[in-house]
Amino acid sequence: MASPNRNRAQHAYVAPEASSPAWPTPSPRDIPITIPSSSSSPVAAALWAQLRRIDRLFDLFSGYNHVMDPHGIEKLCTHLEMNHLDVKILLLAWKMKAKKQGFFHRDEWRRGLRKLKVDNMEKLKSALFYLEIEARIPPHFEDFFAYSFKYNLIEERQTSLDVEFLCELLEIVMGPLFRPQVQLLIEFLKTQTMYRVLIMDQWMNIFYFCNQIKFPGLDNYDPNDAWPVIIDSFVEWLKRKQGAEGTHPSPRR
């Protein structure tokens, strides 16, 4: 369902049970990379040197098939001194355009690190800090929010994600920016019984709701707009909660 009155322009959650991909992965020499035609030029030499450093960094965490699997990502997180559920790891996956949850391929790694202009661990730590700031800027945040859902669709024809998992993902991705809304949305999602899973459209309408609707008063919320039922249900639940408490409360800490 389309969201109302708007023009529409993953976490790297490491699943412990994930297994190595079944398909063969090309060797580093088989992966195309764009380098200026004059291989003897200083620019080309510098790019090749950077690429070798990026590959060496990848090799520290990848397996025999040139894929960084869940264990390799956890090892990477240890070197980055962060938890594997940190939003920065999901941001890195987003920058790389990683396709398979819990796995980083060499070509994805190259793409991401070259975009970030980093080729060693210290530079990567610093870049991830600034990437978190960059991702909060529209329309980057909308794209990142959508990616966080799609990245976690691990089955070939999967179109929905479990509500309990999405509560965790919502906290990671949107919690720092929309704390009052997210806390109440999570409370609602955990207590309601209509939905066990959500699809992409419902997920994105949570994003639009948090960005567009005044909170906690909901002054500009129009039930006649084309919000999905789950958003209407949340608003009705919230108004009952506010009425029972006699105020427009912020969520309890």
FIVOTI-192516 format. One line per field, with one value per residue: x, y, z of N, C-alpha, C in turn. Coordinates in Angstrom, 2 decimals, m for minus. Each point is the difference from the previous one (the first is absolute). Last residue first. Layout:
REM residues N
n_px: X|...
n_py: Y|...
n_pz: Z|...
ca_px: X|...
ca_py: Y|...
ca_pz: Z|...
c_px: X|...
c_py: Y|...
c_pz: Z|...
REM end
This chain:
REM residues 253
n_px: 11.39|m4.78|m2.78|m2.88|m4.86|m4.59|m4.62|m2.97|m0.28|m2.74|m0.20|3.57|m0.06|m2.78|1.61|3.05|m1.70|m1.52|3.27|1.80|m2.41|0.40|3.64|m0.28|m2.43|1.72|m0.36|m1.67|m3.38|m3.21|0.66|3.57|3.73|2.64|0.60|2.37|2.89|4.77|2.88|m1.37|1.02|2.82|3.75|m1.15|m2.77|1.90|2.25|m2.59|m1.49|2.63|m0.68|m3.60|0.59|2.42|m1.90|m1.06|m2.00|m2.74|m4.99|m4.14|0.01|2.63|3.37|4.48|0.24|m0.43|3.74|3.22|m0.74|1.07|4.49|1.54|m0.97|2.64|4.59|2.62|4.48|2.60|m2.09|m0.26|2.44|0.07|m4.20|m2.74|0.85|m1.81|m4.46|m0.99|m0.06|m4.02|m3.39|1.08|0.16|m0.71|0.09|2.92|2.01|4.40|2.09|1.44|m0.92|1.58|1.43|m3.42|m1.21|2.74|0.11|m2.79|1.43|3.29|m1.35|m1.69|3.10|2.22|m1.40|0.44|2.85|2.38|3.96|4.45|2.22|2.15|4.16|4.00|2.25|2.41|4.41|3.76|1.75|2.62|4.58|3.03|1.24|1.43|m0.61|m4.04|m3.61|m4.79|m1.60|2.36|m1.04|m3.80|0.43|2.42|m2.13|m2.87|1.87|1.20|m3.76|m3.12|m4.34|m3.86|m4.37|m0.08|0.90|3.10|2.08|2.90|m1.19|m2.84|1.92|1.86|m2.88|m1.12|2.87|m0.39|m3.15|0.56|0.47|3.86|3.42|4.76|4.89|2.73|1.65|m3.22|m3.08|1.17|m0.76|m4.27|m1.00|1.29|m2.85|m3.76|1.86|2.86|2.78|2.98|1.33|2.16|m1.11|0.08|1.81|4.32|0.28|m1.33|3.20|2.84|m1.59|0.38|4.16|1.04|m1.71|2.34|3.48|m1.11|m0.82|3.71|2.00|m2.03|0.96|4.13|1.08|0.14|m3.62|m3.92|m4.66|m3.05|m3.27|m4.12|m1.67|m2.13|0.81|2.47|3.97|m0.61|m2.94|m5.00|m3.92|m4.21|m4.36|m2.72|0.48|0.52|m2.63|m2.93|m1.81|0.32|m0.98|0.57|m1.25|0.06|m4.20|m2.10|m10.53|m4.59|m4.09|m5.00|m4.70|m1.66|1.27|m1.02|m0.34
n_py: 5.26|1.76|2.89|4.29|2.38|2.80|m0.20|m2.35|m5.03|m2.77|1.47|m1.07|m4.23|m0.63|1.51|m2.76|m3.54|1.09|0.56|m3.87|m2.04|1.73|m1.46|m4.18|m0.43|3.08|4.78|4.19|4.16|1.72|0.94|3.77|3.29|3.67|0.85|m2.77|0.01|m0.63|1.22|0.58|m1.74|m1.38|m3.32|m4.34|m2.62|m2.17|m4.14|m3.80|m1.91|m3.22|m4.58|m2.21|m1.61|m4.11|m4.05|m3.22|m3.60|m1.81|2.47|1.05|0.96|3.79|1.88|1.29|3.88|4.25|1.85|1.96|4.38|3.47|1.42|2.69|4.69|2.99|0.87|1.26|0.16|m3.99|m4.31|m2.56|m4.06|m3.59|m1.45|m2.49|m4.61|m3.02|m1.14|m3.13|m4.68|m1.82|m0.73|m2.66|0.11|m0.55|m1.44|m4.41|m3.54|m2.03|0.04|2.79|5.23|4.03|4.00|3.22|3.33|3.73|3.33|3.81|3.65|2.77|3.36|3.93|3.11|3.06|4.34|3.37|m1.11|m2.68|m2.66|1.81|m0.57|m4.04|m0.66|1.40|m3.07|m3.35|0.83|m0.65|m4.35|m1.58|1.14|m2.64|m4.24|0.01|1.96|4.02|3.12|m0.89|m2.38|m3.91|m3.78|m2.63|m3.00|m4.01|m3.59|m2.67|m3.38|m4.04|m2.08|m1.25|m1.56|m0.21|1.11|1.60|3.30|4.88|4.64|3.37|3.03|m1.82|m2.59|2.31|1.42|m3.04|m0.25|3.31|m0.23|m3.85|m4.60|m2.69|2.60|2.47|1.20|m1.54|m4.36|m3.32|m0.78|m2.94|m4.52|m1.60|m1.00|m4.20|m3.62|m0.51|m0.03|1.36|m1.75|m2.41|m4.70|m1.92|3.30|5.03|3.94|2.06|1.59|4.41|3.39|0.18|2.14|4.68|1.65|m0.05|3.49|4.10|0.37|0.90|4.45|2.81|m0.19|2.39|4.57|1.34|m2.23|m3.79|m2.37|2.04|0.28|0.65|m2.63|m3.24|m5.31|m5.54|m5.30|m4.20|m0.80|m1.51|m4.36|m2.09|m3.26|m3.98|m2.25|m0.97|2.71|m0.15|0.27|1.39|0.74|3.81|5.07|5.37|5.14|4.75|2.86|2.65|12.74|1.81|3.45|1.22|m0.14|m4.57|m5.31|m4.90|m5.40
n_pz: 30.98|m2.42|m3.64|m1.07|m0.33|0.25|3.03|3.16|0.20|m2.66|m4.47|m2.88|m1.97|m3.68|m4.09|m2.32|m2.67|m4.29|m3.29|m1.99|m3.43|m4.36|m2.44|m2.11|m4.12|m4.01|m2.50|m2.65|1.62|3.04|4.71|1.71|3.02|2.06|4.75|3.72|4.31|1.89|m3.33|m5.74|m5.06|m3.82|0.34|1.76|m2.81|m3.71|0.69|0.38|m3.91|m2.27|1.09|m1.99|m4.37|m0.63|2.82|4.60|4.21|3.23|1.41|2.33|4.93|3.77|2.90|m1.41|m2.80|2.20|2.14|m2.73|m1.44|2.96|0.28|m3.57|m0.16|2.59|m1.54|m4.41|m1.72|1.34|m1.15|m4.32|m1.45|3.32|1.70|m2.85|m0.51|3.12|m0.60|m3.36|0.93|1.48|m3.23|m4.63|m5.41|m5.87|m4.64|m2.77|m3.00|0.21|4.96|3.60|1.60|2.12|m2.29|m1.02|3.21|0.64|m3.46|0.10|2.52|m1.91|m2.97|1.89|1.65|m2.94|m2.23|3.10|4.48|3.29|m0.99|0.62|4.13|0.84|m2.04|2.08|2.78|m2.18|m1.59|2.87|0.43|m3.55|m0.34|2.34|m1.86|m5.18|m4.36|m2.03|m1.94|m1.20|m3.74|m0.83|2.56|m1.32|m3.72|0.59|2.07|m2.53|m2.62|2.20|3.17|4.57|3.53|3.02|m2.64|m5.16|m3.42|0.12|m0.59|2.17|3.40|3.31|3.40|3.59|3.37|3.36|3.57|3.33|3.69|3.73|1.70|0.93|3.42|0.83|m0.94|m3.86|m0.66|0.79|m3.41|m3.49|0.66|m0.85|m4.41|m1.66|0.79|m2.89|m4.87|m4.59|m4.49|m3.23|0.63|3.89|3.96|2.67|2.37|m1.02|m4.53|m1.40|m0.10|m3.68|m3.89|m0.39|m1.30|m4.58|m2.64|m0.18|m3.05|m4.46|m1.16|m0.80|m4.23|m3.51|m0.37|m1.92|m4.75|m3.14|m2.16|m3.14|m0.70|4.51|3.14|2.45|0.70|0.46|1.08|m0.04|2.66|4.57|0.23|0.10|1.80|0.28|2.39|3.91|4.89|5.38|4.59|4.85|4.56|3.00|m1.70|m0.08|m1.67|m1.92|m1.36|m1.73|m11.05|1.64|1.42|2.32|2.22|1.88|m1.12|m2.33|m0.35
ca_px: 1.37|0.79|0.11|1.19|1.21|0.74|1.02|m0.43|0.99|0.02|m1.23|0.10|1.03|m0.60|m0.99|0.70|0.58|m1.14|m0.52|0.94|m0.17|m1.27|0.25|0.83|m0.80|m0.38|0.91|0.15|1.13|m0.50|m0.36|m1.35|m0.37|m0.15|m0.89|m0.61|m1.36|m1.00|m0.06|0.40|m1.09|m0.99|0.55|0.92|m0.74|m0.73|0.96|0.50|m0.97|0.29|1.26|m0.32|m0.84|0.79|0.59|m0.28|1.05|1.18|1.10|m0.45|m0.10|m1.07|m1.25|0.17|0.24|m1.22|m0.98|0.43|m0.26|m1.43|m0.33|0.47|m0.83|m1.36|m0.13|m1.42|m0.55|0.76|m0.07|m0.73|0.05|1.36|0.79|m0.51|0.56|1.43|0.10|m0.10|1.29|0.94|m0.20|m0.67|0.90|m0.39|m0.49|m0.50|m1.27|m0.09|m0.48|1.07|m0.82|m0.32|1.22|0.30|m1.04|0.07|1.03|m0.53|m1.10|0.59|0.60|m1.11|m0.58|0.83|m0.79|m0.92|m0.41|m1.13|m1.23|m0.47|m0.51|m1.21|m1.07|m0.57|m0.55|m1.30|m1.00|m0.36|m0.65|m1.36|m0.82|m0.19|m0.98|0.54|0.70|0.80|1.38|0.36|m0.92|0.42|1.18|m0.27|m0.90|0.74|0.97|m0.78|m0.35|1.16|0.83|0.57|1.13|1.03|0.14|m0.37|m1.27|0.06|m1.13|0.53|0.94|m0.75|m0.66|1.05|0.33|m1.07|0.24|1.08|m0.56|0.13|m1.32|m0.42|m0.88|m1.43|m0.36|m0.56|1.09|0.95|m0.57|0.14|1.42|0.18|m0.56|0.94|1.13|m0.37|m1.23|0.00|m1.22|0.03|m0.74|0.70|0.33|m0.74|m1.27|0.14|0.52|m1.08|m0.87|0.70|m0.11|m1.40|m0.19|0.70|m0.80|m1.14|0.55|0.32|m1.26|m0.56|0.84|m0.31|m1.36|0.00|m0.16|1.27|0.35|1.45|0.58|0.34|1.26|0.28|0.20|0.40|m0.94|m1.16|0.41|0.23|1.24|1.16|0.32|1.42|0.53|0.25|m0.82|0.68|1.04|0.20|m0.20|0.97|m0.77|0.72|m0.25|0.89|1.31|0.06|1.19|1.01|0.73|1.45|0.50|m0.79|m0.05|0.80|m0.85
ca_py: m0.48|m0.11|m1.35|m0.59|m0.35|m0.49|0.91|1.39|0.67|m0.66|0.32|1.39|0.03|m0.63|0.94|1.08|m0.53|m0.27|1.30|0.57|m0.75|0.43|1.34|m0.13|m0.29|m1.41|m0.74|m1.41|m0.20|m0.20|m1.41|m0.06|m1.34|m0.02|1.06|m0.54|0.49|m1.06|m0.97|0.67|0.26|0.98|1.21|0.65|0.47|1.21|1.08|0.36|0.93|1.33|0.48|0.35|1.19|1.20|0.07|1.23|0.42|m0.77|m0.18|m0.08|m1.41|m0.26|m0.31|m1.17|m1.19|m0.38|m0.44|m1.32|m0.93|m0.29|m0.72|m1.39|m0.77|m0.17|m0.81|0.17|1.22|1.20|0.39|1.26|0.90|0.24|0.63|1.38|0.77|0.17|0.88|1.38|0.41|0.06|1.23|m0.22|m0.27|0.53|1.38|0.57|0.66|0.47|m1.05|m0.97|m1.00|m1.09|m0.75|m0.90|m1.03|m0.81|m1.04|m1.01|m0.65|m0.90|m1.09|m0.79|m0.80|m1.16|m1.24|m0.40|1.10|0.69|m0.78|0.14|1.37|0.04|m0.60|1.04|1.05|m0.49|0.17|1.41|0.40|m0.54|0.85|1.28|m0.10|m0.65|m1.23|m0.57|0.48|0.64|1.13|1.04|0.67|0.79|1.11|0.98|0.62|0.92|1.14|0.85|m0.51|1.06|m0.34|m0.75|0.30|m1.17|m0.59|m1.44|m0.60|m1.00|0.70|0.91|m0.87|m0.47|1.12|0.06|m1.16|0.32|0.52|1.45|0.57|m0.33|m1.16|0.25|0.26|1.35|0.91|0.00|0.84|1.40|0.30|0.16|1.30|1.03|m0.04|0.56|m0.61|0.27|0.58|1.45|0.31|m0.53|m1.42|m0.85|m0.43|m0.26|m1.35|m0.97|0.18|m0.60|m1.46|m0.34|0.18|m1.10|m1.21|0.08|m0.17|m1.42|m0.74|0.27|m0.71|m1.43|m0.19|0.06|1.34|0.49|m0.69|0.06|m0.84|0.76|0.70|1.06|1.25|1.19|1.06|m0.06|0.44|1.45|0.37|0.23|1.42|0.35|0.30|m1.20|m0.07|0.58|m0.85|0.14|m1.27|m1.00|m1.15|m1.21|m0.92|m1.14|0.15|m0.99|0.10|m0.91|m0.48|0.07|1.36|1.19|0.86|1.21|1.19
ca_pz: m0.18|1.23|0.54|m0.58|0.73|m1.15|m0.50|0.11|0.82|1.30|0.72|0.44|1.04|1.18|0.54|0.68|1.25|0.89|0.42|0.96|1.25|0.60|0.51|1.20|1.19|0.14|0.86|m0.38|m0.89|m1.36|m0.20|m0.57|m0.47|m1.46|m0.48|m1.21|m0.16|0.13|1.10|1.24|0.94|m0.42|m0.61|0.94|1.17|m0.39|m0.27|1.33|0.55|m0.49|0.59|1.39|m0.02|m0.26|m1.33|m0.75|m0.92|0.41|m0.94|m1.39|m0.41|m0.96|0.70|0.86|m0.81|m0.74|1.00|0.43|m1.09|0.01|1.23|m0.10|m0.92|0.54|1.20|0.34|m0.58|0.37|1.40|0.17|m1.15|m0.49|1.07|0.12|m1.12|0.25|1.17|m0.46|m0.57|1.12|0.76|1.28|1.12|1.31|m0.14|1.25|m0.28|m1.38|m0.90|m0.27|m0.68|0.91|0.30|m1.13|m0.12|1.22|m0.14|m0.93|0.70|0.99|m0.75|m0.57|1.07|0.34|0.01|m1.07|m0.88|0.60|m0.21|m1.39|m0.13|0.82|m0.79|m0.86|0.86|0.47|m1.06|m0.11|1.25|m0.04|m0.88|0.69|1.08|1.19|m0.36|1.09|m0.15|1.27|0.19|m0.94|0.53|1.19|m0.32|m0.79|0.90|0.84|m0.85|m0.26|m1.09|m0.81|m0.88|0.72|1.42|0.81|m0.40|0.23|m0.72|m0.91|m0.87|m0.89|m0.99|m0.89|m0.88|m1.00|m0.86|m0.94|m1.25|m0.10|m0.23|m1.36|m0.01|0.09|1.39|m0.01|m0.36|1.11|1.05|m0.42|0.19|1.45|0.35|m0.42|0.94|1.32|0.50|1.43|0.54|m0.19|m1.23|m1.17|0.00|m0.94|0.57|1.44|0.19|m0.16|1.16|1.15|m0.08|0.29|1.45|0.69|m0.16|0.91|1.35|0.17|0.12|1.33|0.98|m0.08|0.51|1.47|0.54|0.51|1.24|0.04|m1.04|m1.20|0.23|m0.97|0.74|m0.76|0.33|m0.88|m1.34|m0.09|0.67|m0.86|m0.01|0.01|m1.32|m0.77|m1.20|m1.14|m0.56|m1.43|m0.66|0.41|0.43|m0.35|1.10|m0.24|0.67|0.16|m0.80|0.51|m1.16|0.03|m0.28|m0.31|1.17|m0.10|0.00
c_px: 0.28|1.37|0.87|0.12|1.16|1.37|0.52|1.01|m0.31|0.96|m0.03|m1.23|0.13|0.97|m0.71|m0.98|0.64|0.48|m1.18|m0.52|0.93|m0.21|m1.27|0.32|0.86|m0.69|m0.42|1.07|0.23|1.12|m0.55|m0.34|m1.44|m0.30|m0.24|m0.92|m0.75|m1.43|0.33|m0.26|0.54|m1.00|m1.03|0.53|0.92|m0.77|m0.73|0.99|0.29|m1.00|0.29|1.23|m0.35|m0.84|0.69|0.67|m0.42|1.20|1.14|1.13|m0.41|0.05|m1.15|m1.29|0.11|0.20|m1.28|m0.96|0.38|m0.38|m1.48|m0.36|0.40|m0.89|m1.43|m0.32|m1.42|m0.61|0.76|m0.02|m0.59|0.04|1.39|0.77|m0.43|0.63|1.46|0.01|m0.03|1.38|1.00|m0.06|m0.81|1.03|m0.35|m0.41|m0.62|m1.28|m0.29|m0.43|0.93|m1.01|m0.29|1.21|0.40|m1.04|0.02|0.99|m0.60|m1.09|0.59|0.55|m1.16|m0.68|0.81|0.65|m0.98|m0.55|m1.23|m1.35|m0.60|m0.64|m1.31|m1.12|m0.69|m0.66|m1.38|m1.11|m0.49|m0.77|m1.44|m0.84|m0.26|m1.01|0.72|0.67|0.87|1.41|0.35|m0.92|0.53|1.21|m0.18|m0.85|0.80|0.92|m0.82|m0.37|1.09|0.89|0.44|1.20|1.05|0.29|m0.47|m1.38|0.05|m1.06|0.58|0.93|m0.77|m0.58|1.10|0.25|m1.07|0.32|1.09|m0.51|0.04|m1.42|m0.48|m0.76|m1.47|m0.43|m0.48|1.14|0.92|m0.51|0.30|1.46|0.13|m0.49|1.05|1.14|m0.34|m1.34|0.18|m1.32|m0.14|m0.68|0.68|0.47|m0.79|m1.26|0.20|0.48|m1.16|m0.84|0.69|m0.18|m1.43|m0.17|0.66|m0.83|m1.12|0.55|0.24|m1.29|m0.55|0.79|m0.36|m1.37|0.04|m0.11|1.32|0.50|1.53|0.82|0.31|1.25|0.43|0.15|0.43|m0.96|m1.16|0.35|0.23|1.22|1.23|0.19|1.47|0.67|0.41|m0.85|0.64|1.15|0.28|m0.15|0.93|m0.76|0.61|m0.11|0.89|1.39|0.19|1.25|1.12|0.57|1.52|0.83|m0.63|m0.16|0.88
c_py: m1.12|m0.55|m0.01|m1.39|m0.35|m0.41|m0.53|0.99|1.49|0.70|m0.61|0.41|1.41|0.06|m0.58|1.00|1.12|m0.51|m0.18|1.33|0.54|m0.68|0.56|1.38|m0.04|m0.24|m1.47|m0.72|m1.51|m0.11|m0.28|m1.46|0.00|m1.40|m0.06|1.02|m0.53|0.45|0.68|m0.92|0.62|0.40|1.09|1.31|0.76|0.59|1.30|1.15|0.34|1.03|1.43|0.56|0.45|1.28|1.35|m0.10|1.32|0.35|m0.79|m0.41|m0.16|m1.46|m0.33|m0.40|m1.26|m1.31|m0.48|m0.56|m1.42|m0.95|m0.38|m0.80|m1.47|m0.85|m0.13|m0.81|0.30|1.30|1.26|0.50|1.37|1.11|0.37|0.77|1.46|0.87|0.27|1.00|1.46|0.43|0.11|1.28|m0.08|m0.37|0.64|1.45|0.61|0.78|0.60|m1.14|m1.09|m1.00|m1.22|m0.88|m1.01|m1.11|m0.93|m1.16|m1.11|m0.78|m1.04|m1.21|m0.85|m0.89|m1.23|0.31|m0.52|1.13|0.67|m0.67|0.21|1.39|0.00|m0.54|1.07|1.00|m0.45|0.22|1.44|0.36|m0.48|0.95|1.33|0.11|m0.63|m1.28|m0.46|0.58|0.77|1.21|1.07|0.77|0.92|1.24|1.08|0.77|1.02|1.22|1.02|m0.64|1.24|m0.39|m0.90|0.28|m1.10|m0.61|m1.51|m0.52|m0.96|0.69|0.83|m0.90|m0.39|1.13|m0.08|m1.17|0.30|0.47|1.53|0.45|m0.28|m1.32|0.39|0.45|1.45|0.97|0.09|0.93|1.45|0.33|0.25|1.39|1.06|m0.01|0.58|m0.49|0.22|0.66|1.50|0.38|m0.41|m1.44|m0.95|m0.64|m0.34|m1.41|m1.00|0.11|m0.69|m1.52|m0.36|0.11|m1.19|m1.27|0.05|m0.26|m1.48|m0.78|0.19|m0.79|m1.47|m0.24|m0.03|1.38|0.49|m0.58|0.01|m0.82|0.78|0.76|1.06|1.21|1.29|1.15|m0.01|0.46|1.48|0.38|0.24|1.49|0.38|0.30|m1.17|m0.14|0.68|m0.86|0.07|m1.31|m1.13|m1.19|m1.33|m0.94|m1.16|0.23|m1.27|0.09|m0.90|m0.47|0.09|1.22|1.32|0.83|1.23
c_pz: 0.99|m0.31|1.24|0.60|m0.90|0.52|m1.32|m0.51|0.14|0.95|1.38|0.79|0.57|1.17|1.22|0.61|0.81|1.35|0.95|0.53|1.08|1.35|0.63|0.60|1.25|1.34|0.04|0.82|m0.17|m1.03|m1.39|m0.27|m0.47|m0.54|m1.50|m0.69|m1.20|m0.28|1.32|1.18|1.29|1.07|m0.24|m0.56|0.95|1.18|m0.31|m0.13|1.46|0.52|m0.43|0.70|1.42|0.07|m0.17|m1.37|m0.64|m0.87|0.64|m0.95|m1.46|m0.44|m0.95|0.70|0.84|m0.75|m0.68|1.05|0.40|m1.13|0.03|1.24|m0.01|m0.89|0.52|1.25|0.45|m0.50|0.35|1.44|0.30|m1.04|m0.50|1.07|0.08|m1.09|0.34|1.14|m0.43|m0.47|1.14|0.82|1.29|1.05|1.33|m0.20|1.25|m0.28|m1.38|m0.93|m0.51|m0.57|0.85|0.30|m1.08|m0.01|1.21|m0.14|m0.87|0.73|0.95|m0.75|m0.50|1.03|0.37|m1.35|m1.05|m0.87|0.57|m0.20|m1.40|m0.07|0.77|m0.89|m0.84|0.93|0.45|m1.02|m0.08|1.27|m0.03|m0.83|0.69|1.13|1.18|m0.49|1.16|m0.02|1.27|0.09|m0.95|0.49|1.21|m0.27|m0.72|0.93|0.77|m0.84|m0.34|m1.07|m0.76|m0.84|0.65|1.46|0.94|m0.22|0.10|m0.96|m1.04|m0.99|m1.02|m1.09|m0.98|m0.99|m1.09|m0.92|m1.02|m1.36|m0.06|m0.30|m1.42|m0.02|0.12|1.39|m0.04|m0.28|1.21|1.08|m0.40|0.31|1.50|0.35|m0.36|1.01|1.38|0.55|1.49|0.37|m0.23|m1.31|m1.29|0.10|m0.91|0.57|1.48|0.33|m0.05|1.26|1.17|m0.02|0.40|1.51|0.70|m0.06|1.04|1.40|0.19|0.21|1.41|1.04|0.01|0.60|1.52|0.62|0.59|1.31|0.03|m0.98|m1.28|0.41|m1.01|0.91|m0.70|0.21|m0.99|m1.41|m0.20|0.81|m0.86|m0.07|0.06|m1.34|m0.88|m1.25|m1.19|m0.47|m1.49|m0.74|0.35|0.52|m0.38|1.16|m0.35|0.14|m0.87|m0.86|0.50|m1.34|0.06|m0.31|m0.38|1.25|0.00
REM end
